[in-house]
Amino acid sequence: MSKDAEKGSKPQENAKSYAPPPSNAVTHPTNFCETLIHLFKGNIGPGLFAMGDAFKNGGMILAPILTIFIAIVSVHCQHILLSCSKRVKEIQKTEECPDYAETVEKCFEMGPPKLRRCAGIMRTSVNIFICVTQLGFCCIYFVFITSNITQILHSYGFGWDRRLVMMIAFLPILLPSLITKLKLLSPVSLIANICMLFSLIVTMYYALREKMPDIKERSMVTTPGQLALYFGTAIFAFEGIALVLPLMNEMKKPSNFDRSFGVLNVGMTLVTLLFSFAGFFGYWKWGEEVGGSLTLNLPHHWLADVVKTLVSVGVLLGYPLQFFVAIQIMWPNVLKLCNCKKPLIGELFFRAALVILTFLIAEFVPNLGLFISLIGALCSTTLALVFPPLIELILRNENSKGPGVMVFIKNIVILLVALLGFATGSYESIANMIREFQTNGL
């Protein structure tokens, strides 16, 4: 027993280095509305405007059904994670809910003897997946902003290369990424939400202002390969699981986050409605020509150019929130390795270095839609649909009764769906990206 306690003490000591402090110790706690704004912004980004491309790959019949299904499963898995984190908190008798990685680690430590040896590896794996996913989002944000601004410039006769435009966009993206407090990001997220919602309204205005094409001209059901791409894009759009614990732990009243009409359910219901609306009407209007972002289908008109600019600003201001999660995990470990005497200055340099890294990766991405699908299938699926049901099965197995038949079947079904989407979505995305590179001679 003492060995277990000693073994468990290290994660507990390290937890303070990267996990959010308990609600009563948070320097700048957020209220219900501020947290809702952050959750909304964490899910409303390029994924919203990529839903037209997703519906093209899913079909007019299957895509709406699958979108609602994926939303329900994703939110359910987020509730599983929150529940398991609270259970670990009760068992460990700590003052705070552990973060995603520590929750997974503790669940494995409480599981069967053979699984306990994997606890540390699982914790590291979760942190790696979160960092890769969040930084992948940041790369996509760079590509999204550049694609829209480049199109605007070309329409006015400025034949600037997209790489030059990306270099110009670097500084405006870097500056808000240097903000170190989540509370201070609330105004940034609010402005971003306003930009995104206004842009969506005007985009839908352009889509619906003229007579819509005959819906029979659109694909009702698509091929398995296209469905795999749909899955990657859709799960990318709904993948906000890395944000739920940091957001909950930063609240004045964390209990308001996951109750029936709490931040999570209210926010994700609105997000699902917006995704379904944008995807359905976007594909109906533009069909097979729909872009990786709906804004790329807008005509050359001053209002359309304003929309492209605003949506780029909205995505730019959403970058710091996605970036915040990766920094929260990585910086404390870097700080220990470097033994920096001036942590704030060191963190600012580290943040700048990571922004540069995402910039360099984004420079070599040829296709926005395929990159979104790849990140969704490869990383988002694992975080959103694999780890939560897995740790619930382990945690429910702590008593002699086991998890129960219904819980077991439910989680196995989620895992099978996740693994199918992971394998097929990753394969199709990589295969199409290779063809894209070959076509463009990159």
Beta strands, then each sheet from edge to edge (+ up, - down):
end
